[in-house]
Amino acid sequence: MQEILSFPKNAQKEAPVLEEIYNRKSLRAYSTMPLAKETIQSLFEAARWAPSSSNEQPWVYIYATADQTELYQKIANTLVEANHVWAKRAPLLVMAMIRTTFVRNGKPNVSAKYDLGAANAFLSLQATKLGLNVHQMGGFEKEKAIANLNIPNTHEPVVVLAIGYPDSPEILSDNLKERELAPRERYTQEAFVMNQAFSV
Ligand SMILES: Cc1cc2nc3c(=O)[nH]c(=O)nc-3n(C[C@H](O)[C@H](O)[C@H](O)COP(=O)(O)O)c2cc1C
């Protein structure tokens, strides 16, 4: 397996997929053009219809548009500098969280992050369909997020999403521009799909 994982990665399609799956990309060059309210609602609607363990729907989002300066900054200033430098142009920032326990019995929900990932994937594909870019970021300070947004201990912040229409890579610094234009990197299916048990 290790050998296969060290194969050169490439982004050639090995089979047909939905256009939105192939076109979705974590870009860094954002236009500052604001998003319509209905567009924002469509994104969260896509998240709403994601599957989840026991239909718990443990995802919780706090969003801020760039014109909501105070709330926007409360999310933006949790980002590590390497993310803040480009994400601060995005017209929409979202703090994506989970409820850590089940509503019906208070027990820990070990699937909550898995389910949030599914919701974020649905949101990202809807965004792609609408011509928007979503860039998820684990690079933010959790403690700062909890303090800035008064997040209760029943919830855990997991990832920040920068969302907006793409702009030209020319607006980026040289090193970010290079990353923006770099070829996609993906393992081949052979590296992660098996039709047999692991060999002993
Ligand atoms: C949970 C998660 C955390 C991520 N954190 C960051 C981050 O902090 N900064 C960043 O630039 N990209 C981040 N990314 C984006 C990934 O680097 C990106 O999805 C990956 O390189 C594949 O590129 P693509 O999304 O354009 O296909 C994150 C993605 C996920 C799903």
The ligand as an SDF file (V2000), in Angstrom:
LIG
                    3D

 31 33  0  0  0  0  0  0  0  0999 V2000
  -10.8780   19.7970    7.2990 C   0  0  0  0  0  0  0  0  0  0  0  0
  -10.1100   20.6280    6.2990 C   0  0  0  0  0  0  0  0  0  0  0  0
   -9.1930   21.5630    6.7540 C   0  0  0  0  0  0  0  0  0  0  0  0
   -8.4730   22.3610    5.8390 C   0  0  0  0  0  0  0  0  0  0  0  0
   -7.6530   23.3480    6.3130 N   0  0  0  0  0  0  0  0  0  0  0  0
   -7.0740   24.2050    5.4550 C   0  0  0  0  0  0  0  0  0  0  0  0
   -6.3390   25.3300    5.9330 C   0  0  0  0  0  0  0  0  0  0  0  0
   -6.2400   25.5920    7.1410 O   0  0  0  0  0  0  0  0  0  0  0  0
   -5.7660   26.1480    5.0030 N   0  0  0  0  0  0  0  0  0  0  0  0
   -5.8700   25.9160    3.6540 C   0  0  0  0  0  0  0  0  0  0  0  0
   -5.3390   26.7020    2.8770 O   0  0  0  0  0  0  0  0  0  0  0  0
   -6.5820   24.8700    3.1770 N   0  0  0  0  0  0  0  0  0  0  0  0
   -7.2010   24.0180    4.0340 C   0  0  0  0  0  0  0  0  0  0  0  0
   -7.9640   22.9810    3.5590 N   0  0  0  0  0  0  0  0  0  0  0  0
   -8.1140   22.7780    2.1040 C   0  0  0  0  0  0  0  0  0  0  0  0
   -7.2980   21.5840    1.6160 C   0  0  0  0  0  0  0  0  0  0  0  0
   -5.9300   21.8990    1.6430 O   0  0  0  0  0  0  0  0  0  0  0  0
   -7.7780   21.1840    0.1970 C   0  0  0  0  0  0  0  0  0  0  0  0
   -9.1080   20.7280    0.2730 O   0  0  0  0  0  0  0  0  0  0  0  0
   -6.8990   20.1050   -0.4230 C   0  0  0  0  0  0  0  0  0  0  0  0
   -5.6000   20.5740   -0.6420 O   0  0  0  0  0  0  0  0  0  0  0  0
   -7.4460   19.6230   -1.7740 C   0  0  0  0  0  0  0  0  0  0  0  0
   -7.5690   20.6910   -2.6560 O   0  0  0  0  0  0  0  0  0  0  0  0
   -8.9870   21.0340   -3.3280 P   0  0  0  0  0  0  0  0  0  0  0  0
   -9.9970   21.2500   -2.2200 O   0  0  0  0  0  0  0  0  0  0  0  0
   -8.7510   22.2750   -4.1420 O   0  0  0  0  0  0  0  0  0  0  0  0
   -9.3800   19.8700   -4.1740 O   0  0  0  0  0  0  0  0  0  0  0  0
   -8.6760   22.1790    4.4440 C   0  0  0  0  0  0  0  0  0  0  0  0
   -9.6000   21.2350    3.9930 C   0  0  0  0  0  0  0  0  0  0  0  0
  -10.3180   20.4770    4.8970 C   0  0  0  0  0  0  0  0  0  0  0  0
  -11.3450   19.4960    4.3700 C   0  0  0  0  0  0  0  0  0  0  0  0
  1  2  1  0
  2  3  1  0
  2 30  2  0
  3  4  2  0
  4  5  1  0
  4 28  1  0
  5  6  2  0
  6  7  1  0
  6 13  1  0
  7  8  2  0
  7  9  1  0
  9 10  1  0
 10 11  2  0
 10 12  1  0
 12 13  2  0
 13 14  1  0
 14 15  1  0
 14 28  1  0
 15 16  1  0
 16 17  1  0
 16 18  1  0
 18 19  1  0
 18 20  1  0
 20 21  1  0
 20 22  1  0
 22 23  1  0
 23 24  1  0
 24 25  2  0
 24 26  1  0
 24 27  1  0
 28 29  2  0
 29 30  1  0
 30 31  1  0
M  END
$$$$
